[in-house]
Amino acid sequence: MERRKEGMTLVDAAMDEIIQLILDQDMKEGDRLPNEYDLAQQLGVGRSTLREATRRLVSRNILEVRQGAGTFVSDKHGVPEDPLGLTFMGDDPGLALDLLDIRLMLEPEICAVVARSATVEQLEQLERYCKEVSRLIQDQQDYSEADKQFHRYLAECSGNRVLRNLIPVITSSISVSIATTKDEHRLMTDIYHHQILEAILRRDAAGARYSMIAHLSSNRASVTKNMQFH
């Protein structure tokens, strides 16, 4: 492993080398790192240094420690729990609009890209997610997590690795919008999801783009109307 740069602490160097190890070996989420003894030997550091480096990488959502099982690459991809800082925005009613405006900049183009380039397997999975949202809505059950998964998977299907880290913008917006509108948009969500899916399935990039714009614009109108009563 490359030795630490001048002025870098042993812990910082160990963190960098663990990240480089993950990249060099093309490790994916859920992959297990070598045990503590072997990894310390490989990095040329003491076990106390390795433990501190691991602790910090866990706090950064790069690693995950499973008691009795070992240390694994986190499925959070180094994204913090609250990357948007929503915790400190409180109940600001304008937050729902701000999040929807960001989504309007992102998701219509995501849909166009997916319509052009998604694989058959991705299309089939997207259809399953859409049907699950529909089932929960029709059964009057909580559909928020399924709704997030549908939009999350759309972003993943784009193939853009940076976009994957912007997914919290989308998922946070869904929760905030449902709460702000008191879930009055649930039936329209089902309708728009199917319109988006149908356009993507027929490889209609423009249709997919405009269906997403219609979905988010309708949602935005509901949010605006409900804000007027606050």
N, C-alpha and C positions, 0 to 999 in steps of 0.2 A: 504494500500500500504506500501511497505517496505520503511523505512526512509532512508535518504541519508547517505552515508558513510562519514567517517571523512575526512575533507578536500575538499569535493565535494560541489559546490555551489548549491543553491536552484534550479537554472535554469537547471543545469546539472542533478540533481536528478529528476526533473520533466520530463526531456527528457527521461531518462532511464525508468521511471515509465510508460510513455505513450507507449514506445516501448514494455514494458512488458505487458501492457494492450492489445495491438494489438496481441501479441503472445498468451497470456492466453485465449483470446476470439476467437482465430483462425480467426481474421478478414482478409478479402481479399481486393484486390484493389477495390476501389470504395465504400467500407463500410464507413458509417458515424460515427464519434466519438460523444460522448455525447456533449451537448451544453456547452458553456464556463462556465456557472455558475455551472452546475452539475459536470463537469470534475474538476474544481478547488476545489469543495467540496470533491470530491472523492480522489483527490491527496493531499488534505490538504495544498494547496498553495494559494497565492493571485492571483488575475486575471492578474495583471501585470507580475508576474512570469510565469504564464501559457502562456500569449501572447508571451513572449520572447522565451520560450521553443518551442512553436508552430512555431514561425518564423524561428528558427534554424532548426527544423525538415523539414520545407518546403524547406529551402535552401539545405538540404541534400537529397531531393527528397523522403522523407519518408511520408510526409503529403502533402496534397493539400488543399488550402483554396479556396472555391467558394463563391464569394460575394453573400450574402443573402441566401445562402443554408447551409453553415456550413463547417466543417473540415472533410476531407475524407482521407482514406489511398491511397497514390499515386500509380499509375500504373507503376511507374518507379522503384519500389522496392529498393529505396535507392541508385540507380546507378547514378553517376553524369552525366551531359550532355555530357561531353567530357572525359570519363574515360581513354582514351588512350593518352590524351594530344596532339591530332593531331593539335590543334590550333597553337601550337608553333613549329610544324615541317615544316610549310610553304609548299612550292611546291617541296620538295625533291623528285626527280623521283624514288628513291629507296624505298619510302614508300609503293608503290603498291606491290612490291615484298616482302617486309617484312610482310605485312598483308596477302598476299597469302600463304606465308610459314607457318604462324601461322594457317591459315585455313586448310592447308594440314595436320597439326598435329591433328586437331580437327574433321573436318567434315567427313572424310571417316569413322571414328569409330562411329560418330553420326549416319550415314546412316545404318551401320551394326546393331547398337542397335535398331533403329527404325524398320528395316526390321524384326527383331526377335520379337519385343514386342509391336508394335503399335496396338491400338484397331481399330476395323472396322470403327468407327466414325472418328478417326484420319486419317485413310487412305483416307476416303471419302473427308475430308476437305483438305488434302494435294493435292489430285487430283484436287479439285476446284482451289486451289492456282496455281497449275501448268498450268491449262487451262487458267487462267486469264493472266499469264505471256505470254503464247503463243498467246493469242488473241491480246494483246497490241503490241507484236513484229510484228505479221503478219499485223496489221493495221498501222504500222509505227508510233506508239505512244510511249510516254515516259513510259517505263516499269520498271524503276529502283525501285520504291516503291513496286511494285508487286513482283519483283525479291527478294527484301529484305524480304518481308513477307513469301515467299516460304522457304527461308533458315532459317528465324527466327522460323517458325513453325516446321521445321525439328528438330531444337535444342530443342524446347519445347516438342516435342513428345518423346524425349529421356527419359523424366522423371527426369533428373538430375537437382536439384534445383540450384546448384552452376553454372552449365553450362549456365543457363538462364542469369546470370550476365556477361557472356562472349560474349553474342550476339552482342554487339557493335563492337567487332572485325570483325565479319562477315559483318554486315551492312555497316560499314565504308569502308571495303575493296571493296564492290560492287560499291559504288560511286566512289572511287578513281580509280578502274580498268576501269570503263566505261569512265571516263575522260581521263585517260592515253592512252587508246587504241582508243580514238575517236569513241567508240561504234562499232568498227568493228567486235566484237565478238557476236553481238546480235543474229544472226541466229544460231550460234553454241550453244549459251545459251539455246535456245529453244530445240534443239536436245538433248543436254546433260541432261536437266531437265527431259525430257520424259524417257530417258534411266535410270536415277536414280529412277524415280517414278515407272517404270515398274518392276525394280528389287525389290523394296520395296514391291510392290503389290503382287509379287509372293513369298515373304518371302525369298528372296535370299540375305542373309547378305553379302556374298563375292561379289556377283554381284553389290550390292548397294555400297559397299566400293570402288570397282574398278571403277565404273561409276563416283563416285564423284572425285576420283583421276584423272581420265581422264579429267573431266570437269575443275578442278582447274589447272591441268598441261597445258591444252590447253590455258586457260586464261593467265597463267603465260608466256607461249611462246609468246603470243600476246603482253603482257606488255613489255617483254624483247626486242622484235623486235622494238617496238615503242620508247623505251628508247635509242636505238642506233642512232636515228635521232635527239636527243636533244643535 
